[in-house]
Amino acid sequence: MTLHGFDAAGEFDRQLRTLLDRGYHRMAGLDGEDFAGLLAPLRATAAARAGEMAPPDEGRAPFVLVVTRELAAPEQAVTLTTLAGRSRPGIVDRHFAEGELVRFVPVKGIEIPDARAYLLFGIERGEEFCGAVPEDAMAAIAGRGRTLLTVEEGVALVTHFPEVLAKNKCFSLGGSRCGDRRVPAIWISANAPKLGWCWAGNPHTWLGMASAAGRDGTLG
């Protein structure tokens, strides 16, 4: 189904191939065919919403296929990311203690579909919030009726659209917190993506706040 010149089903197929090429099925303990079969019903969901979408452009993506930590731990998934045109794998910042990422879970008000994979729609990396206090940025996004990205969603965005992560246009992931003042973020370090965190009250000129229009885990 193609509306307004955007082939959502074709884009879904591209993202599924990306996950298979990067070995997500092995992280999930599945063979490629079973992994593809698990995610395949979401293709119809993407196609049905094609009329709401525009092709990706700088800093925006129509949708991303998100694999939850039930299938792929974020600390493993981030090592499968790269910057656009680069080959160095992503890393987890040393300021995360070993095993600590599991504590960063969706904040109150963010409802993740009850599925092992789902679609996130209408994503913006949020560079307009570069230089803003993260708490203020999160409040502004909530006021627009949009949702903050979780750690898994941020990793998915960079996996499927590596060009979104650019110099001085990196982004925080305010949808995942662990009960303290830390806000996860993805930025660039040594020509690779890095998953780290910054304080909720500290602005950074190169760090915006990513958001999305919504989520859909409907299987077909």
C-alpha positions in Angstrom: 0.0 0.0 0.0 1.5 3.3 -1.1 0.0 6.7 -0.3 1.5 10.1 -0.9 4.5 8.5 -2.5 5.6 6.6 0.6 5.8 2.8 0.6 5.3 1.9 4.2 5.3 -1.9 3.5 8.6 -1.6 1.6 10.1 0.4 4.4 9.0 -2.3 6.9 10.7 -4.9 4.7 13.9 -2.8 4.7 13.9 -2.5 8.5 13.3 -6.2 8.9 16.2 -7.0 6.7 18.4 -4.6 8.7 17.5 -6.5 11.9 18.3 -9.9 10.3 21.5 -8.6 8.8 22.7 -7.4 12.2 21.8 -10.7 13.9 18.8 -9.7 16.0 17.4 -13.2 15.5 20.5 -14.7 17.2 20.1 -12.4 20.2 16.5 -13.5 20.4 17.5 -17.2 20.3 15.6 -17.7 17.0 16.5 -18.6 13.5 16.0 -16.0 10.8 12.8 -17.4 9.5 11.1 -17.6 12.9 12.2 -14.1 13.8 10.9 -12.7 10.6 7.6 -14.6 11.1 7.3 -13.1 14.6 7.6 -9.6 13.3 5.8 -10.0 9.9 2.2 -9.2 11.2 3.4 -5.7 11.9 3.9 -5.1 8.2 0.1 -4.8 7.7 0.0 -2.3 10.6 2.6 -0.1 8.9 0.9 -0.4 5.5 -2.5 0.5 6.9 -1.1 3.7 8.4 0.8 4.8 5.2 -1.5 7.7 4.6 -0.3 9.3 7.9 3.3 9.2 6.9 5.8 11.2 5.0 9.2 9.9 3.8 12.1 10.3 6.2 14.0 13.5 6.1 16.7 15.2 8.3 16.0 14.4 11.9 12.6 12.7 11.3 11.5 9.1 10.6 8.0 7.9 9.6 8.2 4.8 11.8 10.7 2.4 13.3 10.4 -1.3 14.1 11.2 -1.6 17.8 12.4 -4.9 19.3 11.9 -5.0 23.0 14.4 -6.2 25.6 12.5 -9.5 25.9 14.2 -10.3 22.6 17.3 -8.1 22.5 19.0 -6.5 25.5 19.7 -2.8 24.9 23.3 -3.1 25.9 23.8 -5.8 23.2 21.6 -4.0 20.6 23.6 -0.7 20.9 26.8 -2.6 19.8 25.0 -3.4 16.5 24.5 0.3 15.7 26.9 2.5 13.6 26.9 6.1 12.3 25.9 6.6 8.7 28.9 5.7 6.5 30.9 4.4 9.4 31.7 0.9 10.6 32.7 1.4 14.3 30.1 -0.3 16.5 28.2 1.6 19.2 29.1 1.3 22.8 27.5 1.8 26.3 29.1 4.6 28.3 31.3 3.5 31.2 29.2 5.6 33.6 26.5 2.9 33.4 27.4 0.3 36.0 27.5 -3.2 34.7 24.0 -4.6 34.4 22.5 -1.2 35.3 20.6 -0.6 32.1 17.9 -3.0 33.1 16.8 -0.5 35.8 15.9 2.1 33.1 12.2 1.4 32.4 9.4 3.4 30.8 8.2 6.3 32.9 4.7 6.7 34.1 2.3 7.6 31.3 4.2 5.8 28.6 2.4 2.7 27.6 4.4 0.2 25.6 2.4 -2.3 23.6 2.2 -5.8 25.1 4.3 -7.4 22.4 7.8 -8.5 21.8 8.1 -6.0 18.9 6.0 -3.0 17.9 6.0 0.1 15.7 6.9 3.6 16.8 5.5 6.4 14.6 6.3 10.0 13.8 9.7 10.2 15.3 11.7 13.5 15.7 15.2 13.7 17.1 14.3 17.0 18.7 17.2 19.2 17.9 15.1 22.3 18.7 15.7 21.3 22.3 19.5 21.5 22.0 20.7 23.8 24.8 17.4 23.4 26.8 17.2 21.9 30.2 16.0 18.3 29.7 13.2 18.7 32.3 11.9 21.7 30.3 12.2 19.8 27.0 10.2 16.9 28.4 7.5 19.2 29.7 7.2 20.9 26.3 6.9 17.6 24.5 4.2 16.4 26.9 2.3 19.6 26.3 2.2 18.8 22.6 0.7 15.4 23.2 3.8 13.6 22.0 5.7 10.8 23.8 9.3 10.6 24.8 11.5 7.8 23.5 12.7 4.9 25.6 16.2 3.5 25.5 15.0 0.6 23.2 13.3 3.1 20.9 16.4 5.3 20.7 18.6 2.3 19.8 16.0 1.3 17.2 16.0 4.8 15.6 19.8 4.8 15.2 19.7 1.2 14.0 17.2 1.9 11.2 18.1 5.5 10.5 21.8 6.0 11.4 21.9 9.4 9.6 19.6 10.8 12.3 22.5 10.8 14.8 24.6 13.7 13.6 27.3 16.1 15.0 25.7 18.6 17.4 22.3 16.9 16.8 22.2 14.1 19.3 19.3 13.3 21.6 18.1 12.4 25.0 15.7 9.5 25.7 13.5 10.8 28.4 11.0 7.9 28.2 13.3 5.6 30.2 14.3 6.5 33.8 15.4 4.6 36.9 14.0 6.9 39.7 16.9 9.3 39.9 18.0 12.5 38.1 19.7 10.7 35.2 18.2 10.9 31.6 19.6 8.4 29.1 20.9 9.8 25.8 22.6 8.7 22.6 25.5 10.8 21.2 28.6 10.5 19.1 32.0 9.4 20.5 35.0 8.3 18.6 33.0 8.0 15.3 30.4 5.7 16.9 27.1 5.9 18.7 27.3 5.9 22.5 24.5 5.2 24.9 25.0 7.2 28.1 23.1 9.5 30.4 23.1 13.2 31.5 21.5 15.0 34.4 17.9 16.1 34.1 18.8 19.7 35.1 21.9 20.1 32.9 21.5 21.5 29.4 23.9 20.6 26.5 24.1 22.5 23.3 24.5 19.3 21.3 21.8 17.2 22.9 18.1 17.6 22.1 15.1 15.5 23.2 13.7 12.8 20.9 9.9 12.2 20.7 7.3 10.4 18.7 3.6 10.6 17.8 2.7 7.2 19.2 3.1 3.4 19.3 1.2 0.5 17.7 1.7 -3.2 18.5 -1.3 -4.4 16.5 -0.5 -7.6 14.8 -2.2 -7.1 11.5 
